Amino acid sequence: MNRWFRLGVQTAFGLALLWLWMRTVSLPEVVSHARVHSWWAVALMLFLALVTSVIRARRWMLLLRPLAPVGMVRAFAMNAAGSLLNYVLPIRSGDAARAWWLWRRHRIPAGSALATIVIDKACDLAAVAVVLAGLGVVALTGVVHAPRGLAGAVALAIALLAAVLGTALLGPRIARSRMARRVLPPRIASGLAGQAFAFRAGARGLLSPELAVRLAGLTALALAIDAFNFTLLFTAVGISVPTLQAMAAYPAILLSFAVPAGPGYLGNLEVAGALVLGGGLGLASSVAAGAIVLYHGITASYALALGVLSFFLVGGRRRARAGGPRRIAVFHCGFTYSGGGERLVIEEVLGLRRRGYEVECYAPTVDATRCYPDLIGEVRVKTFLPQLPRWLPFREAAQMAATSVLMPLYAWRFRGVDAIVGCNQPSAWIAWWAARLMDVPYVVYLNQPNRLVYPRNIDRQTGWVSNADYRLLAAIVLRATRFVAWADRRSVQEADQLLVNGDYIGDIIRTTYRRAAIDCPAGCHVAATGFPLPAESRFGGGLTINGYPIRRPYVLLTNRHYPQKRFDLAIRAVMEVRKSQPRTQLVIPGPPTSHTDSLKTLVRELGLEDAVIFLGAITEDELQSLYEGAAVYVYPAPEEDFGMGVIESMSKGVPVVAWNQAGPTVTVARGTGYLAEPLEVDDYAAGIAKLLASRSENQATGQRAFDWARRFDWERHIDILERAVLEVPRAHEQISAEAATA
């Protein structure tokens, strides 16, 4: 039958039902009983309707999972937009649109898409049939009084479910039978067989008991919430109806949606409401009519508003861009200080942009005055959420927590990107949400395992005392350890690709998260020639920064002023060095923290006021000048995963002294510096003194350090990152293509 002719017949049928209904009630009385007495009940009805829409979208996602990585937002949007089309044009237009969207976006064949839609609808129908049949059985026992029409509703529900299952089981046989060939038109026989094959194809995915249980659970939960939602209708119109009785009536109302109807189910709902509310619940005809009219208005408004909005969220076809994916979003935990992790993300963003990618960088919080002021402006970091006032206590912790929790509300911002790079936590968790909601592939980059979940020995010894926000976050994590650990592990394990900051920390990460990872160590900018500077220029003369006179040769230490960095060990080592090299100074740049005062106190106690200089915050140019002119670079952190300061100093031809453990075992090669016995200050001091005692040895060591640093050039880092960014969208396309072929 022509679809548009069928639509016309259904419209006429709906108008006829409406005309018959209006002959049984007085319109003024209907209007008076349709008034809202409790608007909070209406608001709660709309909210609960949204909740069940999310549950049903989740259920459909489970059916689609073997076919394509469809995100939650798009599954929800396709459901809502398809429901609106079915509401306005009830000729399966919404189902056809859902199948078309799946093909356009994910290349899922129409037959496979139809299978998931048929199973999805059959779940709701089966739930209604089971509930009504259960009510019928209970009524037969005499425990409760059977409302009028219950037997008919049970019979209709069972007949509809039997029609679906019968079509699935016997459809092809019926279509091929002699009687069907004589009676049924070829198109109907073909459609009957096609529906059966679609149902069977979808049912094959339910062979897993775990999946079947999850689908049943989601269906039962959605029906229970919808039934309770229906009871709020009577609160809204000011009618007293027992809650359980009203909930039991709801499945019968649902059967009206299975009957052929005109646009907006006009007439169907009104007649069904008169039968169920009047005959079943015993309400007066005018009261039942008023209640069902209000219910019709609420459901129609919800379907219209949500459906129209969903058309903008469905998303167009995922187009293969010339040369591969071009739009990339990079997430970082925050830009609030000048640390190695922040520098790494800045270099990644700028490096990918140099190669022609459209890169946007996001973070929960940004402070351009404290985090690489000379560079952060080029990155143009955007925040996930509006920033809280700077005077607010624990601002950074609050913004990080809010960004992690509220991600589902702003995930739509990333619907157009080709790939996401989540650097450390909570960026990996935020990227995981974006991937699940918007089906965007994501790469996770880890400098280290989450230290709030997997603290190091040094963290247990020193604590997070230098930052109040970290203390608050640590306190929160301790009270939600299981959830945070689960979220951390899942967001890392389910990443399309995992990159790690070098071989040493990479092995720890691979063991911690039990998955493969690609080494992608941090980098440095290595000049073609010119380093190390001549020994004369690094061992003689001086310079002034921030008003502090610095004499050469000096020892340089660049790192955040945190207890875990163990600056105290370097300070004590310099005290020993000064016994043989009395002019030696230890230069420490960087903005002060709450830990800085304790370091200055130690300097005064040791009588090293002239030997240790705290410069405070400096510019990028001043930092590079300090690197170039240093005689020795020291790195006293005993449990560091990598240590960017090490390779940055070596890129200027400066030899390094560090501990023979953790990250420096990878970054400091033989002959490029000195690796002391862990935590042996005398051995550490001996290494510094040796490099200061002989200018020729210092120069030769610096030359080897400069040559070694080329292995860590930033371009090599960007090469590895770029390959990952290119591969993960292609892998998603390949999954969809393989599913389509299957």
Steps between C-alpha positions, in 0.01 A plus 500: 500500500625848415645653816342838450162341432545303821582821684181652369296200614662509845432872527135447414485214751647720773257784424211255512612374840533859622149581373355196677682588819378860495142374476541329838637798694431869544786712368470772769516230769803343335678837497416563866636160606812541285626794707833456677477511878860401577765628259775325693338170403510601132865599530580167665312319224715666234818421693408133544410479132851624422646235733316216326603638161863474613443144623348395167783667311744301712309181417518573128873573533551148636330359191709721271832429672594200279434712189660839570627721787187717517521761778235551764406849385448390141308188603279720719460759224413241236244346734341835584502634144368168368223501761400849391478388137293198600280734701442742214509250210398161646602294194826372656668819382697526823626143473606559141676820608687317777619238253606773256691693766684184601600439139598861437706538815630149568444306178272247675294319231125558507427135581729499803365836617142377462585192705610712796190720471264201488663341805498835678124538450435135578659547844239760597216293354616189685520695827144630457371152415674344800370765742143481371506120500632506855220736605251269332631196687490687832143612426394140429615395846252742652764679705413828326195612309552485123420835336272499200679442173806331654431173321474681168825690561679176589368332187606791278851517649553126463364509145738781403799324653397175335477682166858625538637164610285312249628721220856432612452125518257434215533809278721346229296178495173691470638725228603195294175308550255450213216673683712808568603518138136496395369739766783737594650756259870435430608813688320394818636146480849636448460742789377218724810295425728803536353584841558142612863498388558839666360374829708185484814696419446722802413206724833335424666777697293401806655156521721636778316453832675808639366722220150354526494570874621857449235565234229353721616704796504828305157425352348419839654811656370726222149353522492534880608865485248574224223335700585708808522805276142432389381517861628858519239594241228462761696713745532764229123519443414466869344151494554238768583162343688219679858491372520126432163502327609787276831328423316181406283697256797647314595191291145495361541862390818400318305259280337799328839576340501156334172565319520680159448869573491840340761771554563566868293195596204734497184308591686185605618640834168665575300180441761288682491744791121482519515118505788463745440794735124476486442126477816383669548758777134593537544875438210712374507542123570875514774454761662220299476710184660803666785293641577326170487832309759646737710184467475525122611863512799423725619207289452694177696800632779273619520313169498823301758690707740210547459378143572839344808545721620151414507576129795730572681229698459207264805608301573465134707250316848439636697610197847375426705817475770538238827394659325354805334656807571870546299617803653404833408591858775478763393475865725573798436499875580869540747778424573647841880472528801461273557126522627235262152361432372844404800564274445165329137582415595847376760352267251237376238760414744733327676212324179354356390845387829546316416185308167637385258356755213698651578458869302634795632463854269465803559489874291530818696807611757740356721760664701671227702696755646186662526251214759589235377859451717536190350194328148440629357785293594319179308190609174690562376255761123472544337388823238227509275703731482869597773591747427560867614828661870501588429593862297182556675252733598168339408644161724267301381187680135603458541565129680170445229308690215683324658442160531127570145461631315723253664369183176340369343846487757655267623200300310631196774762457727228360261341251691641202857401589678207336699394807563597862831487685450474877821583688500350852204501739230619512550570129492128415170467689354803320616358165338166590168675554530684170575171325202325656258785444614634162678193349824696463820288510752599764866461586625511858847638581633418846805647669433270794223293660246709690698588814189556710400139427850352477717716730875454499709444809615862481137616499427298814807648667444864411127528422348769277582777742600764247157544343174531693296399195694173472439434867127542446502275192700239688245509784214452252677211328563326832126502563414378150802284425312216336309719259799719412719193446231344279455820298876544463557140391208487260577827326859387441428140405226590251702767319548434130871559551720548806822702483746520789785731593795274435610145567551518878159638596347315205577163658338614825191622314472180295515295821258725688231516232570162338498617144743573219645847463727683257808683627473869411755679721487874555730714291724802481603750235850410378693754296699386197829625645639744755481299821649453742624855535877534546614406848637852553154652466345246741773515763573873508312826538142529616147625433211659685136374499218650704757715677703201622869497396611154385867412464633220284545211522156429641296186547143518371187335642166554322193334640184573692558584865328184627618270782508203259777671299738485802679832444640450850728224370647730235550776757686265733708372206602858410616552856741208448605626155591841644773337705702449179326757277424794734364733230228255388142624510176304470246696293130409547247687285122456518205656681496427874261254662415431861802268505748771393523657845608171655777476237617854577502413869726203425733730301531735799560212741785373280646849455460492121328837446766599246508157337130435428296752301121482463423713194120482505297499179702570185427531128556228242796692352660530844450128557673415173788734590538319832510164324762619250733646759482227766806293580298210646131417516374308803182296530449381860147353472540133599183352347439710191342336196702690238634845582476749215755730661760229442462490122443876475835562666672237285358667189722798599803277552488504881600181688252359751527357850205287618422181691558161342133407516162587343478730197865616479606142432336550159578866433861513626719276284850382584747786463235777494509566872524324834247264662561481874403223737137564601471745790878494568564875530878460517507307172264757346731783613804312364339487157439876499850576626659280235320684218599837649863406560596438135382737231614266224314205651195720548515613138537145365213376718285793385571417136389141550189624682421732208532217248289268716222760535424470128326172579241704691429768242142627516441411136551131582241531774253664262569227240382229740202704618398581144502133400271417792264786418480381139452134585217510752236662274598262222462209740146617583419518130642152451286358782187644337606370159565149634166500681328614180667219304403244762 
